């Protein structure tokens, strides 16, 4: 089973596209040296980013210019 589940994540986002963009931006920040906000048993940055979004440690806002 994939954790976090897509069902839980979709309650936090308006579309799958927004979720992918937010997770990729956060994963890049982690790659560049940002602190991880959750403890997970993996070092994969995308998985860490999705867990942070799922735990609502990271939020994102959709604007006309993109996702912030």
C-alpha distances in whole Angstrom, upper triangle without the diagonal:
4,6,9,8,11,12,13,14,17,19,20,21,23,22,19,22,23,19,19,23,22,19,21,24,23,21,25,26,24,25,29,29,28,26,23,23,19,19,15,15,15,18,17,18,16,13,16,18,15,14,18,18,15,18,21,22,23,24,26,28,29,33,35,35,31,28,30
4,6,6,8,11,11,12,14,16,17,18,20,19,16,18,19,16,15,19,18,15,17,21,19,18,21,23,21,22,25,26,24,23,20,20,17,16,13,13,13,16,14,15,13,10,13,14,11,11,15,15,13,15,18,19,20,21,22,25,26,29,32,31,27,25,26
3,5,8,10,10,10,13,15,15,16,19,18,16,18,18,15,15,18,17,14,17,19,17,16,20,21,19,21,24,24,22,21,17,16,14,13,11,11,12,14,13,14,12,9,10,12,9,8,12,12,9,11,14,16,17,18,20,23,24,28,30,30,26,23,24
4,7,8,7,7,11,12,12,14,17,16,14,17,16,12,13,16,15,12,15,18,16,15,19,20,18,20,23,23,21,20,16,15,13,13,11,13,13,15,14,14,11,9,10,10,7,6,10,9,7,9,12,14,14,16,17,20,22,25,28,28,24,21,22
4,5,6,6,9,11,12,13,16,15,13,16,16,12,14,17,16,14,17,19,18,18,21,22,21,23,26,26,24,23,20,19,16,17,15,16,16,18,17,17,14,11,13,13,10,10,13,11,9,12,14,16,17,17,18,21,22,25,28,28,25,22,23
4,5,5,6,9,10,10,12,11,9,12,13,10,11,15,14,13,15,18,17,17,21,22,21,23,26,27,25,24,21,20,18,19,17,19,18,20,18,17,14,12,15,13,10,11,14,11,9,13,14,17,16,16,17,19,19,23,25,25,22,19,21
4,5,5,7,9,10,12,11,11,14,14,12,14,17,16,15,19,21,20,20,24,25,24,26,29,29,27,26,23,22,20,21,19,21,21,23,21,20,17,16,17,16,12,13,15,13,10,13,14,18,17,17,18,19,20,23,26,27,23,21,22
4,6,5,7,9,12,12,12,15,14,11,14,17,15,14,18,19,18,19,22,23,22,25,27,27,25,24,20,18,17,18,17,20,20,22,20,19,16,14,15,14,11,11,12,10,7,10,11,14,14,14,16,18,19,22,25,26,23,20,21
4,5,5,7,10,10,9,12,11,8,10,13,11,11,14,16,15,16,19,20,19,22,24,24,22,21,18,17,16,18,17,19,19,20,18,17,14,12,13,11,8,9,10,7,6,9,10,13,12,12,12,15,16,19,22,23,19,16,17
4,5,5,7,7,7,10,10,8,11,13,12,12,16,17,17,18,21,22,22,24,26,27,25,24,22,20,19,22,20,23,22,23,21,19,16,16,17,15,11,13,14,10,9,13,12,16,14,13,13,14,14,18,21,22,18,16,18
4,6,8,9,10,13,12,10,14,16,14,15,18,19,18,20,23,23,24,26,28,28,26,25,22,20,19,22,21,24,24,25,23,22,19,18,18,16,13,14,14,11,9,12,11,15,14,12,13,14,15,18,21,23,20,17,18
4,7,9,10,12,10,8,12,13,11,12,16,16,15,17,20,20,20,23,25,25,22,22,19,17,17,20,20,23,23,23,21,19,17,16,16,14,11,12,12,8,8,10,8,12,11,9,9,11,12,16,19,20,17,14,15
4,6,7,9,7,6,10,11,9,11,14,15,15,17,19,20,20,23,24,25,23,23,21,19,19,22,22,24,24,24,21,19,16,17,17,14,12,14,13,10,10,13,11,14,12,10,9,9,9,13,16,17,14,11,13
4,7,8,7,8,11,12,11,14,16,17,17,20,21,22,23,25,27,28,26,26,24,23,23,26,25,28,27,27,24,22,19,20,20,17,15,17,17,13,14,17,15,17,15,12,11,10,9,12,14,16,13,12,14
4,5,5,6,9,10,11,12,14,16,17,18,20,22,23,24,26,28,26,26,24,23,23,26,25,27,26,26,23,21,17,18,20,17,14,17,17,14,14,18,16,19,16,14,12,12,11,14,15,16,13,12,15
4,5,5,6,9,10,10,12,14,15,16,18,20,21,22,24,26,24,25,23,22,22,24,23,25,23,23,20,18,15,15,17,15,12,15,16,13,14,17,16,19,16,15,13,14,13,16,17,18,14,13,16
4,5,5,6,9,10,11,12,14,15,17,19,20,21,23,25,23,25,23,23,23,25,24,26,24,24,20,18,15,16,18,15,13,17,17,14,16,19,18,19,17,15,13,13,11,14,15,15,11,10,14
4,6,5,6,9,10,11,12,14,15,17,18,20,21,23,21,22,21,20,21,24,23,25,23,23,20,17,14,16,17,13,12,15,15,12,14,17,15,17,13,11,9,9,8,11,13,13,9,7,10
4,6,5,6,9,10,11,12,14,15,16,18,20,21,19,20,18,18,18,20,19,22,20,20,17,15,11,13,14,10,9,12,12,9,10,14,13,14,12,10,9,11,10,14,16,16,12,10,12
4,6,5,6,9,10,10,12,14,15,16,18,20,19,20,18,18,19,21,19,21,19,18,15,13,9,12,13,10,9,13,13,11,13,16,15,16,13,13,11,13,12,15,17,16,12,10,13
4,6,5,6,9,10,11,12,14,15,17,19,17,19,18,18,19,22,21,23,21,20,16,14,11,14,14,11,11,15,14,12,14,17,16,16,13,12,10,11,10,13,14,13,9,7,10
4,6,5,6,9,10,11,12,14,15,17,15,16,15,15,16,19,19,21,19,18,16,12,10,12,12,8,9,12,11,9,12,14,12,13,9,8,7,9,9,12,15,14,10,7,8
4,6,5,6,9,10,10,12,14,15,14,15,13,13,14,16,15,18,16,15,12,9,6,9,9,5,6,9,9,8,10,13,12,12,9,10,9,12,13,16,18,17,13,11,11
4,5,5,6,9,10,10,12,14,13,15,14,15,16,18,17,19,16,15,12,9,7,10,11,8,9,12,12,11,14,16,16,15,12,13,12,14,14,17,19,17,13,11,12
4,5,5,6,9,10,11,13,12,14,13,15,16,19,19,21,18,16,14,10,9,12,12,9,11,14,12,12,15,17,15,14,11,11,10,12,13,15,17,14,11,9,9
4,5,5,6,9,10,11,9,11,10,11,13,15,15,18,16,14,12,8,8,10,9,6,9,11,9,9,13,14,13,11,8,10,10,13,14,17,19,17,14,11,10
4,5,5,6,9,10,9,11,10,12,13,15,14,16,13,11,9,5,5,8,7,5,9,11,10,11,14,15,15,14,11,13,13,16,18,20,22,20,17,14,14
4,5,5,6,9,9,12,12,14,16,17,17,19,16,13,11,8,8,12,11,9,12,15,13,14,17,19,18,16,14,15,15,17,18,20,22,19,16,14,13
4,5,5,6,6,9,10,12,14,16,17,19,17,14,13,9,10,13,11,9,13,15,13,14,17,17,17,14,12,14,14,16,18,20,22,19,17,14,13
4,5,5,5,6,7,10,12,13,14,15,13,10,10,6,9,11,9,8,12,13,11,13,16,16,16,14,12,15,16,19,21,23,25,22,20,17,16
4,5,7,10,10,13,15,16,16,17,14,10,10,7,10,12,11,11,14,15,14,16,19,20,20,17,16,18,18,21,23,24,26,23,21,19,18
4,6,10,11,14,17,18,18,20,17,14,13,10,13,16,14,13,17,18,16,18,21,21,21,18,16,19,19,21,23,24,26,23,21,19,17
4,6,9,12,15,16,17,18,16,13,13,11,14,16,13,13,17,17,15,18,21,20,20,17,16,19,19,22,24,26,28,25,23,20,18
4,6,9,12,14,15,18,16,13,14,11,13,15,12,11,15,15,13,15,18,17,17,13,12,15,16,19,22,23,26,23,21,18,16
4,6,9,11,13,15,14,12,14,11,14,14,11,11,14,14,11,14,17,15,15,12,12,15,17,21,23,25,28,26,23,20,18
4,6,7,9,12,11,10,11,9,11,11,7,8,11,10,8,12,14,12,13,10,10,14,16,20,23,25,28,26,23,20,18
4,7,10,13,13,13,14,12,13,12,8,9,11,9,6,10,12,9,10,7,8,12,15,19,22,24,28,26,23,20,18
4,6,10,11,11,13,11,13,11,7,9,10,7,6,10,10,8,10,8,10,14,17,21,23,26,30,28,25,22,20
4,7,9,10,12,12,13,11,8,11,12,9,9,13,13,11,14,12,14,17,20,24,27,30,33,32,28,25,24
4,6,8,9,10,12,8,7,10,11,8,10,13,12,12,15,13,15,18,21,25,27,30,33,32,28,25,24
4,7,9,11,13,10,9,13,13,11,13,16,15,15,18,17,19,22,24,28,30,33,36,35,31,28,27
4,6,8,10,8,7,11,12,11,13,16,16,16,19,17,18,21,23,27,28,31,34,32,29,26,26
4,6,9,8,7,11,12,12,13,16,17,17,19,18,18,21,22,26,27,30,33,31,27,25,24
4,6,5,6,9,10,11,13,15,16,17,19,17,17,19,20,24,25,28,30,28,25,22,22
4,5,5,6,9,10,10,12,14,15,16,15,14,16,17,21,22,24,27,25,21,19,18
4,5,5,6,9,10,11,12,14,15,14,13,15,15,19,20,22,25,23,19,17,17
4,5,5,6,9,10,10,12,14,14,13,16,17,20,21,25,27,26,22,19,19
4,6,5,6,9,10,11,12,11,11,14,16,19,21,24,27,25,22,19,18
4,5,5,6,9,10,10,9,8,11,12,16,17,20,23,22,18,15,15
4,5,5,6,9,10,10,9,11,12,16,17,20,23,22,19,15,16
4,5,5,6,8,9,9,12,14,17,19,23,26,25,22,18,18
4,5,5,6,5,6,9,11,15,18,21,24,23,20,16,15
4,5,5,6,5,7,9,12,14,18,21,21,17,14,13
4,5,8,8,9,12,15,17,21,24,24,20,17,17
4,5,8,10,13,16,19,22,26,26,22,19,18
4,5,6,10,13,16,19,23,23,20,16,15
4,7,10,14,17,20,23,23,20,16,15
4,7,10,14,16,20,19,16,13,11
4,7,10,13,17,17,14,10,9
4,7,10,13,13,10,7,6
4,6,10,11,8,6,5
4,7,8,6,5,6
4,5,5,6,7
4,6,8,10
4,7,9
4,6
4
